[in-house]
Amino acid sequence: MGDMRKITAFLPSELLASAQAYTGEGVTETLRLALEQLAHAAWCRRMLELEGKVTFDIDLEALREDREFGEFGNVTR
C-alpha cells in the first residue's frame, strides 16, 4: 500500500458512526474505504472527460483471430 501516515481528524460523531455501521469496520478501515471511493470517483470523472478524445488504432477482429471462445464468450484457448 506504500507509505502510511498517522493523522488526527475531527469528524462529526454521527457521521462516523453511520459510516462505520455501513461498512461494519473500524475507524481506520472506514476512512480508508471512503478515501478509496473518492479517489475512484475522481479517476472515473477523468476517464469520462476523455470520452471521444482518444483514438484507438486497434483492429479487434485481428486480435481475436488466434483465440477460441466458449458459449458464454470466454476465451478457451
Secondary structure as GFF3:
##gff-version 3
##sequence-region A 1 77
A	DSSP	alpha_helix	13	23	.	.	.	ID=ss1
A	DSSP	alpha_helix	27	49	.	.	.	ID=ss2
A	DSSP	alpha_helix	60	64	.	.	.	ID=ss3
###
